[in-house]
Amino acid sequence: MSAQTSVASVALNRFGYGIRRGAEPPGDPMRSLLRQFDAYDPSPIALKDREDTSSEAGKILQMIRENRRNRKDSASEMSESMRTSNPITGLPTDVKRAYVRGGEVLRHDIALRTNIAVTSDAPMVERLVHFWSNHFSVSAGKPGTQHQVGNHEFGAIRPYVLGKFSDMLRAAVLHPAMLLYLDQFQSVGPNSQFQKRRRGRNQNGPRGLNENLAREILELHTLGVDGGYSQTDVTEFARALTGWTIPGLSRIERFSELQPTGAAFVRLAHEPGSRKVLGNIYRDNGPSQAVNIIDDLATHPSTARFVATKLARHFAGDDPPAGLVTRLETDFRRTGGDLASLSRTLIEAPEVWTEEPVKFRQPYEWLIAVLRMTGVEGLSARRVSGALRELGQVPWRAPSPAGYDDKAGSWAGPDALYRRVELAEQIARNAPSENLMARAEAAFPGALSDNTRLWLSRAESGAQGLGLLLVAPEMMRR
């Protein structure tokens, strides 16, 4: 086994999503990864042809509110209905139809995302897109979010994946998808003009301060749970975020100011006054108050450490080498969060190039690698979503704002592995299986084990051999 061919396997599988059928292993693995920065297309043609249905999110919420009002339900009951696992129960036909339409949009966007990665000439950068999308996780489990989660990744992650972390942070956390998911769109300042008017009219209801977004930005997106913030910082940040909402809600449309992130800002709902967060004072300047806090969080030393640790864990193992974390943290702080520089430092770090596998492939990345290797492209939205549902990892469906877990323990159970075997057999029956041994060597140059070669040589048919390769240890780990 030569060092060069083993390195090529690392470049293909640990950094990227595996080799495409018919392609050759890279001659200069590290340079091939760096070249992908130029090959990456943040807005491929498939996205340019995509229908943008984001305006439907506000319409769905409006229909739900009108339905509740017509039934003379309380605002608190409406709020509870938006948290239920089956929110269409009891809704009129037009609302149910809107939910069905949302499901179709979601499946289409999942297929788009998947097929882009399967055919990409920059698979490492596509992996980075998915890494950052999971870091800023939004889930399509609430009314309207089906029309926004695709927009979130395509518009708030893809354009910034090789740019500044501060730009991505701002775009991601103030995107309508995030405001919907974390209920920020309903957050109102206790002393805002809007709340004073409600009190003057003796109107009761759940409207008030919501701390979800502020807490998750601090805990999950920037500083980390041990990043040095207090509950007071959370509350003050939440007050600064009041007024940030989604467009398309007719009751506030005339007060809304459209923002660069696609969100809206309503000054009547904003908590007046300066805010003190992490010892810094931020004057009340409308939507910029929250933006200024976010920008400072983006370059905070705790953010550098938190981001470096997550990135190192994704590429170098569940317990990443301390030296790699320090190397990435230093780069982040030196460049102010330049993600292209951070990715370059990752590629050039010796700790990431160890020959032994360091990560267990999650279901989604395993499926992309399988489709790239077999040459199966352009799968329909229903087939892609169905396969991912069977595997247990549907994009934009993580169980919490923390996103999908990045450790092997969450994905390596017997039942999960059995599902991969079943799906591998189905794909192998319908995919070309000629020259299997040569294709296996190209997919894992210098890293194909003798045991895998033996099993492939004993296969009774090409389809059986391909099925075995798709669940071989080399395919399961990277």
N, C-alpha and C positions, 0 to 999 in steps of 0.2 A: 504494500500500500504506500503510495507516494504522498508526501505532505501536501503537494499541490492539489491532487485530486480530492483528498479529504477536505481541504479548505473549500473547494468548489461545492461540495455537498453541503457544507455549513452555509455558504452564501445562498444557495438555492432554497434550502429548507428552514434554517433557523431565522434568516433575515427575510426571506421571501415566502412565497406560497407554493414552492416546488416548480419543477420544470414543466413546460408546455410540451404536449405531444409533438414530436418531430424536431424539437430544438436540440441544440448541442450545449453541453456544460460550458460555463464561462472559462476562457483561457486565463484571465486575470480576475479572480473572484472579487477582490476588494475594489478594483477599479470599476468592475461591472456594476457594483452597487452604487458607487458614486455617480456613474453615468446615468443612473435611473433618476437622479434629481432633475436632469435636463429632459429626460424622456417622459416624466410625469405630466399628465394633462389634468388640471384641476376641474375642467369642464368638458369632458368628452362628449362626442356627438350624441350619444345616447341620452345624456342629461339635457342637451339643448333641445331635443325633440320631446322632452317630457312635459306633460300638462301640469301646470301649477294650480293646485286646488286649495291653496292655503286659506283663501277667503272663506271656504266652507266651514272652517273651525268656528268662527264667530257666529255664523248662521245657525250651526247646530246648537250652540249654547243659547242663542236667542230663542230657538224653537222650544228648547226644554223649559226655559223660563216662562215663555208664553203659555205653554201647556200647563205648568204648575199654577200659573196665575189663574188660568181658566178654571182649574179644578179647585181654586181657593185654598191651595196648600200653603203652608207657612214657608218662609225662606229657609228656615232650618231644615225642614224636610227635603227641600230642593237640594240643599248642600249635601245632605246625607245620600241622596239618590246619585250624586255625582261620584260617590266613593264606592258604590255597590259594584259587585262583580258582574252583575247583569243589568246595566243601566237602561236597557230598552224595554224592560218589563212594564207593561201597562201604558206604553207610549202610543200615540196615534200613528197611523200608517205613514204619514209623511216623515215623521221623525225616524221611524224604523227604517224607511227607505234610505234616509241620510246615513244611518249607521252601516247599512249594507254597502252603500257607495264608499264609505270610509274604509271598510275592509278590503274592497277591491283596490283602492288607491294604495293602501299599505302593502298588499301582496305585490303589486306592480313595482313599488319602490324597492322592496326587498330583492326581487328578481333583478332589477336594474343594478343595484349595489353588488350583487353576487356575480352577475355576468360581466360587469366591468372588471372585477378582480380576476376572474377566470381568464379573460383575454388580454389583460394588461401586460405591457412591456416594462412596467415599473412596479413589480409585485411587492418590493420592499416598501415603497411609498404607500401603496394601497394598504399594507399591513399597518403603517403608521396612521393612516386615516382611520382605520378601525380601532386602533389603540386609543387614539384621542377621542373618537366618538364614544367609546366605552367609558373613558375618563369623565366625559361630560354627558353621562348617560341620561337619556330621556326614554320613557316607556309609553307605548301607545295604548294605555289601559284606561284613559279618561276621555270623556266626550270631546271630539274635535282634534285630539292629538294625532289620529291616523292621517290627517291632512298636513301635519306639521313636522313629524319626526324625520321624514325623508328630507324635507327642506332644511332641517337643522343640520344634518350631516353634509348634504350637498352644498349648502350655502354658508354654514358657520364653521365647518371643519375643513373640508377639502381645499378651499382657497388659502387657508392659513397654515397648512400642515408643514410647510417649509418656510414659514414667515416668523413673525414675532408671537411669542406666547401671549403677550398682553392683548394683541389684536384678536387672537382666537378666543381668549377668555371672555373678552367683552362681547364678541359676536355670539358665543355659545350660551352664556348665562343670561343674557338679555334678549334672547331669541324668543318669539312667541311660543315655541314648543316647550321651552323650559319654564316660561311663565305659566303656561297651562298645567304642565305636569306637577309643579310644586305649589300650585294654587296662589302664586304671586299675583295673578291678574285680579284677585279679589281682595288684596291687602289694601287697607285704607288707614291713613294716619288718624290716631285717636283725636287729635286736635285740628284736623284738616277742615277746610270749609265744607266739604261734603258731609263729614260726620256732624259738624255743628248744625247744618241744615236738617239732618235727620233727627237730631235731638230736639230741635226747635219744633219739628212736626210730630214729636212723640213716636217716631218710627223705631221699632225694635227689630232685632235680627242679628245674624252672625257677623255682620260687617265689622271689621276691625283689623288690627295688626296681625299679619301672618309672618312668622319667622322662618318658615321652611327654607326659602331660597337663600336667605342670609346665612343660615347655619350650614347648608350644604356647600355653598361657595367657600366658606372658611374651612370646613372639615374635609370635604371631598375633592374640591377643585384647586385649592391653593395651599393653605398652611398645613393641613393635616390635623388629625385629632389632637396631637401633642404639639401643635404649632405655636402655642403661647397666647391664645385668645381667651377671653372670658365670656360669661353669659351677658354681661353688660355690652361687650363688643357686638354680640349677636343682635341684641335688641336695638342698639343704636344703628347698626347697619340695616336692619329691617326697616327702621323708620326712614332711613335715607332712600330705600328702595320703593317706598310707597309712591303710588302714582304710576308705576310701570305696569302696563297691562297689555292686552292684545287688541288689535284693530278689529272692526266688524261688529262691535256690540252697539246696537242702535241707540240704546239709552244714554250712552256717553259719547257717541260719535262726534257730536258738535263741539265737545270739549277736548277731543284727542289731538295730540301733536305727534305725527308719525316720526319715528326714530330710525337711524341708519340700520339698526339690527332687524328692522321689520316690525318691531313692537310699537306700541303707542304710549304716550305719557299724558296723564290727566292731572293738571296742577291742582284742581279742586280736591283730589284725593291724597295729595302729598302732605306729609307731616312737616309743618313749618319749623324753621330754626336750624342752627348749626348742630353738627353731630361730632362726637368724639369717638374714634375707633382706633384701637391700638396706640393710643397716646397722641394721635394726630387730630387736628381740628379741621372739619370740612364745612365751609359755609353753605348756606342754603342758596343754591343756584339752579333749582329745578332738577331736570334729569341729569345734569352734570355732577350733582352731588354724589350719587351712587357710582357714576362712571369714574370719578376721581378716586374713590375708595378702591374700586376694582383695579384700576391701573396701578395703585400702590401695592396692592396685594400681589399683583402679577410679578413684581420684582423683589418681593420680600425674601430674606434669607431662608425662612422656613419653607416657602414655596419651592425654592431651588432644591432643597433637600428632599422634599416630598416627591416632586416630579422626578428627580434623579433616581430615587429608590424605586418608583413604579416602573420607569423605563428599563432600569437594570433588571428588575424582576422579570419583565416580559421577555427580555432577550437573553438573559444569562442565568436563569434558574430561579426557583421559588425562594431560595435564600441567596440573593445575589452577592458577589464578592464586594467587600467593603471598599477595596481600591477602586473598583469601577464606579460605585456610587459617588465616591469623592471626586473622581475624575469628571463625571457628568455634572455634579453639583458646581464644581469650580467653573466649568464652561458656561453653565447657565448664568451664574453670577457675573462672570466676566463680560458676557455678551448682552446681558439684560434680557435673557430668554430668547435668543435667536435659535429657532428650532432646526434650521438647516445646519448650523454649526454644532448644535447638540447631537443631531443625527450623524454628522460626520465624525464627531468625537467617539460616538458609539461604535461606528464601523471600524475605526482605527484602534480601538481598545483591544489589547491582546486577550483580556479575560473572556471576551465573547467568542473567541475562535477555538476554544477547546474542542477536541475531536469527539468526545463522548457526548451523547444527547443530554441536554440540560432542561428541556421542557416537554411536557405532555401536550400534544396538540388538542386544543379545544374542538368541539364538534364542528363549529362553523369553519375554522381554518382547515380542519381535516377535509371537509367537503370541497372546499375550494381547491385544495391540493389534488384531490381525487379527480375532479372535473378537468383540471389543467393536464394531469397526466394522461387521462383517457381521451382527451380531445372532445369531450362532450360540452358543447357550447349552446347558448341561446335557449336554455330551458324555459318553459313557460312559468308564469308567476305561480300558478297553483302547484306545479311540480316542485319548484324550489321551496316554497313555503311548507308544503307537505313534508318534504325530506327533512327540513330543519326542525319542524315540529316533532317529527319522529326522533331526531337526534337530541332534542331537548335544549336547543339554543337558537331561538328565533331572534334576529336582529331587532333592536328597539323593544324588547320584551323582558329586560332584566327585572328581577324581582324587587329591586330596591334602587334608590338613586346612586348607590355605590357601583352600579353596573354589574356585569358578570364577573365572577371571581376568576383570578388569574393563576390559581394554584391547582396542581394535579389532583388533589384530594376531592375536588368538586366534580371531576369529569372521568375519573378512572375506575368507576364502579363496574361490577360484572354486568348489570343490566344495560348500562350505557355502552359497554363494549359489544354486547350482543346486538344492539341496534345497529352499530357500525357494520358488523359482519353481515347482517341481513341486507342493509342498503348496498354494501359493496358487491354482494352477489347479484342484486338487481341491476346495478350499473354495468357490471362485467358482462352480463348476458347480452347487453345491447351496445357494447362498445368494441371497437377493433382490438384484437388481441395478438396480432402477428408480431414477430420479432421481439417477443416479450423479454427475453433475457437481456438483449441489447438495450431495450428501453429501461429496464430496471437498473442496469449499470449506468446509463446516462442520468437517471433520476437521482441516484445516490453514488456518484463517482468516488471510488475508493472507500466507500462506506458500506457497501452491500455485504452482509455477513454470509459466511459459508452455509449457515443453517437455512437462510432464506433462499440461497441458490439451490440448495438441495430440495427444498419443498417445491420450488418452481419447476425443477427438472422432473419431479415426480407427478406433476399435474396431469390429469387424464385428458384435458383439453385446454385450448388457449383461454377460454372463458374462465375455467376453473383456476388456471394459473394467474390470470389477471385479478380474479377475486381474492386469491391468497396474497398477492402483492399489495393490494389496497388495504389489507389489515395486518401486513407484516410489521414487525417492531420498528423498522425504518420509517414507515408511514405514520405510526402512532406517536413517535417522538421526534423532536427536532433539536 
